[in-house]
Amino acid sequence: IYKIWYIFQFKKKSNFYPGYYLAAGEVLTVTAKTPIDNWQIRIGCHSDNIAGKADWPRYPRVTKQVKLTGAQTSVTSPFGGLIYLVSSGSKGNITVELTNVVEAPFFDLNSDSSRWNPNAPAPVAEIQGKFLTMSLPSSSIRNLVDPAALARYWDRILEQDHALRGNLCFFDKDSN
């Protein structure tokens, strides 16, 4: 369990994933060292709601998203999950401390400072390419030596899909 500081630079509305996980039922404390106007914290990578479906293969809503308020915000989730900071869409920086988090296997093809620890203890891993983010069980990546090759492979598939449909990929992760 860690206590980490993170600085995010942003230019548009986006989700920022610092590479950490909140265990089910635990309390995450977010301490802001800069103004946090219109920022939210989301626990869990699946933000869809399947309550309207006839069959539920899982609980209808497994994420929790709350607005950051004041200098310190605490949040918990009965399911736990990967931790995301959701920006307001305005430009600037935010500096936050996340307390009571667990390191997750994480790789970002677009980051020079991306770290890869396939043995990080969280049960969910995240691999980010240019066009795709994969959230998957950590057990499935424990022996993955080259996450960059996997991310590039799936980016090529998405580029080919767009080419077959006659349009271009307009995703621009570099503009965050």
Residue pairs with C-beta under 8 A, 6 or more apart in sequence:
1 100
1 101
1 102
2 20
2 98
2 101
2 102
2 103
3 97
3 98
3 99
3 100
3 101
4 18
4 20
4 97
4 98
4 101
5 33
5 95
5 96
5 97
6 18
6 85
6 95
6 96
6 97
6 98
7 93
7 94
7 95
8 16
8 85
8 87
8 93
8 94
8 95
8 96
9 92
9 93
9 176
10 16
10 87
10 91
10 92
10 93
10 94
10 176
11 91
11 175
11 176
12 87
12 89
12 91
12 175
12 176
13 86
13 87
13 88
13 89
14 86
14 87
14 176
15 42
15 84
15 85
15 86
15 87
16 84
16 85
16 86
16 87
16 176
17 82
17 83
17 84
17 106
17 126
17 128
17 133
18 83
18 85
18 98
19 103
19 104
19 106
19 115
19 126
20 82
20 83
20 98
20 101
20 102
20 103
20 104
20 122
21 80
21 81
21 82
21 83
21 101
21 102
21 103
21 104
21 122
21 123
21 124
22 28
22 43
22 76
22 77
22 80
22 81
22 83
22 100
22 101
22 102
23 80
23 102
24 77
24 78
24 79
24 80
25 76
25 77
25 78
25 80
26 76
26 80
26 100
27 74
27 75
27 76
27 100
28 41
28 43
28 74
28 75
28 76
28 83
28 98
28 99
28 100
28 101
29 72
29 73
29 74
29 97
29 98
29 99
29 100
30 41
30 68
30 72
30 73
30 74
30 75
30 96
30 97
30 98
30 99
31 71
31 72
31 96
31 97
31 99
32 39
32 68
32 70
32 71
32 72
32 73
32 94
32 95
32 96
33 95
33 96
33 97
34 92
34 93
34 94
34 95
34 96
35 94
36 68
36 69
36 94
36 96
37 88
37 90
38 67
38 88
38 89
38 90
39 67
39 68
39 85
39 86
39 87
39 88
39 94
40 65
40 66
40 67
40 68
40 85
40 86
41 65
41 66
41 68
41 73
41 75
41 83
41 84
41 85
41 86
42 63
42 64
42 65
42 83
42 84
42 85
42 86
43 63
43 64
43 65
43 75
43 77
43 79
43 80
43 81
43 82
43 83
43 84
44 62
44 63
44 64
44 77
44 79
44 80
44 81
44 82
45 63
45 81
45 82
45 84
45 124
45 126
45 135
46 62
46 63
46 135
47 63
47 65
48 61
49 60
49 61
50 56
50 57
50 58
50 60
50 61
51 60
51 61
53 60
59 79
62 79
62 81
63 77
63 79
63 81
64 75
64 76
64 77
65 86
66 73
66 75
67 73
68 96
81 124
82 104
82 122
82 124
82 126
82 135
83 98
83 101
85 94
85 96
87 94
102 120
102 121
102 122
103 117
103 120
103 121
103 122
104 120
104 122
104 124
104 125
104 126
104 138
105 116
105 117
105 118
105 119
105 120
105 122
105 125
105 126
105 138
105 141
106 114
106 115
106 116
106 117
106 120
106 125
106 126
106 127
107 114
107 115
107 116
107 126
107 127
107 128
107 147
107 148
107 151
108 114
108 128
109 127
109 128
109 129
109 130
109 147
109 148
109 151
109 152
109 155
110 128
110 129
110 130
110 173
110 174
116 147
118 125
118 138
118 141
118 142
118 143
118 144
118 147
119 142
120 138
122 138
123 137
123 138
123 139
124 135
124 136
124 137
124 138
125 135
125 136
125 137
125 138
125 140
125 141
126 133
126 134
126 135
126 136
127 133
127 134
127 136
127 141
127 147
127 150
127 151
128 134
128 151
128 173
129 151
129 152
129 154
129 155
130 151
130 155
130 171
130 173
131 154
131 155
131 158
131 159
131 169
131 171
131 173
132 151
132 154
132 155
132 158
134 150
134 151
134 154
141 147
144 150
158 169
159 169
162 168
162 169
